[in-house]
């Protein structure tokens, strides 16, 4: 079922833990203003459903449903999370194919050593250690078909937000009065 309009933007933002996905998504939203919905995997999976990340989990459908609802309501949407290719790839491919407007996908790539350093600065650093991070880490877990732009660890938060704003055309659009 087709979703959104030819004017709505869909941004997929994926990568390993501590790659900066949530910070980038928040930066894009702050820069754009009203009318941009953040659909965060961690929020829907951990907070709303309190479920483990596993194949076929309920959060996959909830992410899809939430993104589609926001697009149909006229919002631009950023879907962000680990969103492993083998678990979420099919849903993301359908969402991308069904979206009437431009869709852009980014993979924030950070080597494992940097993941550990970044994780140490997070509030949950004492709850999760190297073993869990190593178990979750997937080197360049890209979606099939070469649909993602890989952004490496040398890109600063500001540079990454700037790039996404320009690439997607969000930089030239007015905030929405929703």
N, C-alpha and C positions, 0 to 999 in steps of 0.2 A: 504494500500500500504506500503510495507516494506521500511524502511528508514535507512540511515547511513550504516555503515559497522560493521563487527564483532569487529573492533578495536576502533570505536568511543564510547565515554562515554557520557551518558545522566544522568544529576544530577538534581533532582527536589528538590527545597528548599522552604518550605512553613512555615507559622507561622503568628501570629498576628502582628499588627503594632508595631514597635519598638522592635521586637524580635531579630534583628541583621541580618536579611536575606541579605540585600544589602551589609553590611560590610563583611559578610562571603563570599558571591559570589565574591566581589572584591578581597578579600584575596586569594581565590582559583585561580582566574584569574592571579593575580600578581605572585603567587607562581609558577603557571604552565608556564606562558609566552604566546607567540603567539600560536594561534591554538585553543583557547578556547573562545567560543562565550557566552556572557551574554545576556539572553533573559529576560529582566526585565518587569514584569507586569506594574509597575508604569510608566515606560518610554513609553511603547506601548499604555497603556490606557490613561494616563494623557497628555503626551507630543505629541505623534504622532496623536492620535485620539481625544484627549480632550473629553473623554466620562466618564460618571458615571459608577460605578461598579454595574451592574444589570444582572439578568438572561438573557441569550441569546445575550449579548452585542457583538459588533463586535470585541473587543479586544481578545475574546476567540479564534476565528479563526485566528486572526493575530499572536497570541502567538504560536499556533500550526504550522501555515505556516512558521513562522520565524525559529522555532526550527528545523522543518523538512528540510528546505532549508540549514541551517547551517550544520546539520548532513550529508546531501547528499553531501555537498561541502567538507566533510572531517574534519570538526571542531568537537571538543568535545563541549558539550552544557550544560550550567547551566540555568535552567528555575527557576526564583525566583519571589515570590510575596505572597500576602495573599492567592490567589488561593483557595477560599472557596470550600470545597468538593462538596457542592450541585450545584455550578455553573460551576466549572472547572474540577470536578472529571471524568466525562465521557471523555472529551478531553484528560486529562492526562492519563487515562487508555488506550485509543486508541494509543496515542503516545508511551507509554511504551510498549504496545503489538507489535507495528509495528517496534520498534527499534531493529536492528540486533545485536547490541553490548550490553554490560552491562549497566543496568540502576539502579541507586540508588536514593532512596527518603528519605528526611529528613524533620522532623517537628521540628522547633525551638520553644520550649514551654517556655513561660514566663508568670507568674501569672499577673493578671490585675494590682495589686499594683505596680509591677515592670515596667509594660508597661507605667504607668503614669509617673514614675520617669525618665525612659529613654526618653519618648516623650518630657519632659520638656527641654532636652538638644538639641533638634533638631531645625533647623532654622525655621521650620513651627509651632513651639510650640504656637506662638501667634495667628495663624490662626485657629487652631483646638483645641478644649478643651476636658474636661473629658466626656461630653455628647456624642460627636462624637466617641471618642475612645470606650466608653462603648457600643455604638450602633454597632460598627464594631467588637468588641471582641467576639471571639467564643472559649470557653474552649476546648482544645484538639480536634480541628476540623479535625480529621484524615480521610484519604481516606479509603474506605472499603477494606477489605482483609488483613489488617495488613502489608501493603507494605512499611510503613515508619518507619524509625528509629527516635525515639524521643530523642532530645538532650535538656537537661534541662538548667535552668538559671545559674547553677554552672559551666558550661563549659565556659572557657574564649574564646575570639575570636581566639587566637592562637591555643588553644586545639581543637576547633571546626574545624578550617581550616586543622590542622594536621590530624584529624580523617577522614575528607572527602577525603583528598589527599590520605591517606593510604587505606581506605575502597574501593575507586573507582579504585585504581591502577594508578591514575594520577601521584602520587609521583614517580613512576618508569618509566614513559614515557617521552621521549624527547619532548621539545616544537616543534611545527610544523613550517615549513618554508612556510607559506601561504601568 
